[in-house]
Amino acid sequence: MAKKRSTKTRRKMPASRLWFISGMTTLAFTSLILRMGYLQVVQGATYRTDASNVAVVSTPVLPSRGYIYSSNGTILARDQYIYDAYLARVPHVHQDYRKMAELLAPIFHTTVQKLLQKMNTSPLSPQVRIAQNLSYTAISYISEHHHQLPGIEIQTDYVRQYPLGDLAGHILGYVGPITPQNESYYVNKLHYLNNQTVGETGIEAEYNKYLEGKAGYEQYLIHSNGSVKSLGLLPPPQSGIISNLPSIRLIKQRRKRLFRILFNETM
């Protein structure tokens, strides 16, 4: 008798477990269906509105200009990175320029009117630079108050430096911004960005197409409440090619020879 009871008990246990599993599965699917119905019916309008107020903005990222070395490895020209603030004009997002200018002017150590003037520069351009060489205090402030500053972005820019000063200035030359005189060549023909720097004289101008690099683009997801999320670089910027020049000694000799020629011509 004991054996028969134990056999009956064993036969009932799988059935009870099956009912339990079936009940839990049904409960899980029911909860999932109710949740989907709540999101689509009750909250559907809200989510559709939020989706329509989200914009993906593509902003250009400047490349670093190629270094110039002498044959013995001495750096003759290099880029020093700085942080600049840009205003990206975002469609379907309300941007109160005056309110943002009032918040940023004390941090940028400028007046509200001057900052507003920069914000309204080039209205057809997707973005405009409003401040250069930001301090860490300004960077922290923008990051902490990004909800109040829709479209304000921090980007890395570069400043050209010549560690040896004027030693090889006549040979290296210098760089400068794109001007109205050469805009048709660099912007319209070569498709450079308006805020890129280009070589104007010397090696900087002669090898500009190699030193300049190629600009990239960073994608941003901007919500109507001003929150900004980076989606990454697509494509990333390509740095300029490094160039090697003759040794410092040879540069000094060429400089003396140039001075000698100029001096004889003036005589």
Disulfide bonds with the S-S distance in Angstrom:
none
